[in-house]
Amino acid sequence: MLLNRKLSVAISILVALALVVVFFWARATVTVNQSIYSSGVISTSPGVGVFADADCTTSLASVNWGSIAAGTSATQTFYVKNTGTGSISLSLAAGSWSPTFASTYITVSWNQQGTNLTAGQSVAATVTLTVSSSITGVTNFSNTLTISGTG
């Protein structure tokens, strides 16, 4: 009877160990996969280049307006090219004025607001700087012209 009891305890221990081994082995090797269908549209980032020449080979980094009399305007022509892969709509903004109140008397505009350009297309842009006849307190100015392509 003692032998049966020892044998019974040994078998119970072996069964328990086997269950523990199977449990941990099963947890370690279970892999669950879930496939999800995917589709979409690839969007491209618009790119805008500003150039001094019609061939769009010489980048334009700044514009020098020179000396402009009160009540007059000056124009500059440069070339804007869509360097991205999608279509874009052009816009121009003048900001970072120095002195800050110069924008009260000086305006910047151009002839390409809202123009659409396809990839690789370029256009001549005429930018006009107009100085109010009532300008006071500004002898020198600077600003930043930002040409944006939205697409």
C-alpha positions in Angstrom: 0.0 0.0 0.0 2.9 2.3 0.7 4.3 1.5 -2.7 1.0 2.3 -4.4 0.8 5.6 -2.5 4.3 6.6 -3.5 3.6 5.6 -7.1 0.4 7.6 -7.0 2.2 10.7 -5.7 5.0 10.3 -8.2 2.5 10.0 -11.1 0.6 13.1 -9.8 3.9 15.1 -9.7 4.9 14.0 -13.2 1.4 14.8 -14.5 1.6 18.3 -12.9 5.1 18.9 -14.3 3.9 17.8 -17.7 1.0 20.2 -17.5 3.3 23.0 -16.5 5.7 22.3 -19.4 2.9 22.0 -21.9 1.3 25.2 -20.6 4.5 27.3 -20.9 5.5 25.7 -24.2 2.1 26.5 -25.6 2.2 30.1 -24.4 5.7 30.6 -25.9 4.9 29.2 -29.3 1.4 30.6 -30.0 1.4 33.2 -32.8 -1.7 35.1 -33.8 -2.0 36.9 -37.1 -4.6 39.3 -38.3 -4.5 40.5 -41.9 -6.0 43.9 -42.8 -6.7 45.0 -46.3 -5.2 48.4 -47.1 -5.7 50.9 -50.0 -5.2 54.6 -50.4 -3.9 57.5 -52.4 -0.3 58.6 -52.2 -0.1 62.3 -51.7 2.9 64.3 -52.8 4.5 67.3 -51.2 4.4 70.3 -53.3 7.7 72.0 -54.2 8.3 75.5 -55.3 11.4 77.0 -56.9 12.0 80.7 -57.5 14.5 81.6 -60.2 16.1 84.6 -61.8 16.0 83.2 -65.4 13.3 81.8 -67.6 15.2 78.5 -67.9 14.9 78.1 -64.1 18.6 77.4 -63.6 19.6 80.3 -61.4 17.9 80.3 -58.0 16.7 83.6 -56.6 17.5 84.2 -53.0 16.7 87.9 -52.6 15.2 90.9 -54.3 16.7 94.3 -54.2 14.1 97.0 -54.8 16.6 99.8 -54.9 15.5 103.4 -54.1 11.7 103.9 -54.5 10.1 107.3 -54.2 7.0 107.8 -52.1 3.8 107.4 -54.1 5.4 105.2 -56.8 5.8 101.5 -57.5 8.6 99.2 -58.6 8.4 95.8 -60.3 10.6 92.8 -60.4 10.1 89.7 -62.7 11.2 86.3 -61.6 10.2 82.7 -62.4 8.3 80.3 -60.3 8.5 76.6 -61.0 6.6 73.6 -59.6 9.4 71.3 -58.5 7.1 68.8 -57.0 5.2 65.9 -58.5 1.6 67.2 -58.1 -0.4 70.2 -59.2 -0.2 73.4 -57.0 -1.9 76.7 -56.6 0.4 79.7 -56.1 0.2 82.4 -53.5 2.4 85.3 -52.3 2.7 86.8 -48.8 4.9 89.5 -47.4 5.9 89.3 -43.8 8.6 89.9 -41.2 8.6 93.6 -42.0 11.3 95.8 -40.6 10.4 98.3 -39.3 7.2 96.5 -38.4 5.0 99.5 -39.3 6.4 99.6 -42.9 3.6 97.3 -44.0 1.2 100.2 -43.2 2.7 102.1 -46.1 4.2 99.5 -48.4 2.4 96.7 -50.2 3.6 93.8 -52.3 1.4 92.1 -54.9 1.9 89.9 -57.9 0.2 88.7 -61.1 0.2 85.0 -60.2 -2.1 84.8 -57.2 -4.1 81.5 -57.5 -2.3 80.4 -60.7 -2.2 76.6 -61.0 1.0 74.9 -62.0 1.4 71.2 -63.0 4.5 69.3 -62.1 7.6 70.8 -63.8 5.6 73.8 -65.1 7.0 77.3 -64.6 5.6 80.8 -65.0 7.0 84.4 -65.1 5.8 86.3 -62.1 5.7 90.1 -61.9 6.0 91.3 -58.4 5.0 94.9 -57.6 6.1 96.9 -54.6 4.0 100.0 -54.0 4.9 102.8 -51.6 2.2 105.1 -50.2 2.5 108.8 -50.9 1.8 109.4 -47.2 4.7 107.2 -45.9 6.5 108.6 -42.9 9.2 107.3 -40.6 10.6 104.7 -43.1 13.8 105.3 -44.9 14.9 101.7 -45.2 12.9 98.6 -45.0 13.1 94.8 -45.4 10.6 92.0 -45.5 10.3 88.4 -46.4 8.4 87.3 -49.5 6.9 83.8 -49.1 5.8 82.1 -52.3 3.6 79.1 -51.5 2.4 76.2 -53.6 -0.7 74.5 -52.2 -1.7 71.2 -53.7 
